[in-house]
């Protein structure tokens, strides 16, 4: 069956894909409860990046980070040997073989994960040899400064009606008071809008109960009015008999008219109680102003300074312009792997940087130095197929400098 999704929500799914294409590999989808972030995440992982291996996990209040690590690794690798004493980054490095395929990870309700685990996930997107993309859904912004945060807004009235028509075929007119009050009270929340059938059923039961009560009250009023009329008639005939008796005995009497017997006005039996509900209509809350999407900053090209040939390793990377780009070929623990790769493929213009994670050294191998991402991408496609299959990707020099400074 075709997925039921509003055009505005489908456009948001497409924007998430575009952000990943720009190279932003860590995205948080943020909204309050009920606006459909979980549904969007499920739609995204089902429709997009079909060539990727995929892992989908749902965080809970009681689930620990190590439990989520196990779920992610089990979905990403076949029968993995998991070491729960290591971080997720270290487990990935240990489990990565010669064939490195791109990976898409979706974590729903990520506001339940710890801040440390959120930062480890971001570090995974930076250090993984292949391409890895991570999409999180949360009710709050996570403490990852370089994450792309995309906010979901509530639906307007037109979209609210469109969503309900997609799921219900017997909706009343939008001008019908009860239905209009329901739409206004939902405030553009899809979860509340799709609860229409239940709410409508309960409302109908309440109205039927109130209608029965009104009928009982009306019946009691009619009975009281009838008793009053019968009492008035009985009093009238009794007084009229007394008048006739007094006339026969030649005693002076005072004439009593019908108007003196009953001065009360007749009661209108056709009057019906007012059934209009006294509840005021709720006005929708003002929608929060939509935040603009973040676009990659355009940086002017700079010419690298001429450095002494003696600069190597981390010193060489620190000396380069942060807005330049290079091609990261691999990150490994054993330098011998890098040496064999360079020798077997006869590579030149390569550089090695070193970072430390939990007292373990990791060595990264890069190729070339370019003043723009376009030039780096062009050079990447000309690399040997072996390197491309291992997940060689373009990376900014600034990110490598941040890793060196943060981990050494």
Secondary structure as UniProt FT lines:
FT   HELIX           7..21
FT   TURN            22..23
FT   STRAND          26..30
FT   TURN            33..34
FT   HELIX           37..47
FT   TURN            50..51
FT   STRAND          53..58
FT   HELIX           65..76
FT   TURN            84..85
FT   HELIX           88..95
FT   STRAND          103..108
FT   HELIX           110..112
FT   HELIX           115..127
FT   STRAND          132..138
FT   TURN            145..146
FT   STRAND          148..151
FT   HELIX           157..167
FT   TURN            174..175
FT   HELIX           177..186
FT   TURN            187..188
FT   HELIX           190..193
FT   TURN            194..195
FT   HELIX           196..248
FT   TURN            249..250
FT   HELIX           258..261
FT   TURN            269..270
FT   TURN            309..310
FT   HELIX           313..318
FT   TURN            322..323
FT   STRAND          325..332
FT   HELIX           335..345
FT   STRAND          350..357
FT   TURN            358..359
FT   STRAND          360..370
FT   HELIX           373..380
FT   TURN            381..382
FT   HELIX           385..389
FT   TURN            390..391
FT   STRAND          393..396
FT   HELIX           397..407
//
